[in-house]
Amino acid sequence: CIGFGRSSIISYVSLALYVFAVDFALIGGVCATACWWLANTYLQGGDDRSRRQVHQMQTDPPSRVEWLYAMDVHCNGLFVLILILHVLQYALLPILLQDGFWPAAASNTLYAAGLSTYCYIIFLGYNELPFLSLTEVFFYPVGLILAAWVASIILAATNGFSCTWLAASIYFENDEVAMAFGY
């Protein structure tokens, strides 16, 4: 809010509510539910880690991933994503919102790094569960992120596409972003 010339309490509260409701609750709930469903539907047992626990698994009821665990893993990944895309990006806004290839490439790289880190932390969270196998599937989206990053670099070179400008236009009005940085 401060970076874009908004200084009223209402603008702070509305942005915080939007980030909480949409970014955390809605998107987080969808991501956590998708990972929870994937883990319980397709990733149960079958690898060496679970075979080592055969005795324990014969005496215990079948293990399932709880939805709250999935939400906790999402929150762990989201924490680092927020540090990268809200805190670090805010500190770099004067650079990232400039015109040109290099600021756009840096912006797009920042988003690719943040999203890849999120996927890696999700992978680590599910990889800790001994009754799950093939948890590497949680790391597969990094390939798509890499492909999107390459496409965004091409777009940055051809027309200056910047993920930071895109995000700023979602959270704020375009004229606020342009006015705050003299464009």
Sequence and secondary structure as in RCSB ss.txt:
>XXXX:A:sequence
CIGFGRSSIISYVSLALYVFAVDFALIGGVCATACWWLANTYLQGGDDRSRRQVHQMQTDPPSRVEWLYAMDVHC
NGLFVLILILHVLQYALLPILLQDGFWPAAASNTLYAAGLSTYCYIIFLGYNELPFLSLTEVFFYPVGLILAAWV
ASIILAATNGFSCTWLAASIYFENDEVAMAFGY
>XXXX:A:secstr
 GGGT  SHHHHHHHHHHIIIIIIIIHHHHHHHHHHHHHHHH BS SHHHHHTHHHHHHS      HHHHHHHHH
HHHHHHHIIIIIIHHHHHHHHTSSSHHHHHHHHHHHHHHHHHHHHHHHHHHHT TTB  GGGGGTHHHHHHHHHH
HHHHHHHHH   HHHHHHHHHS HHHHHHHTT 
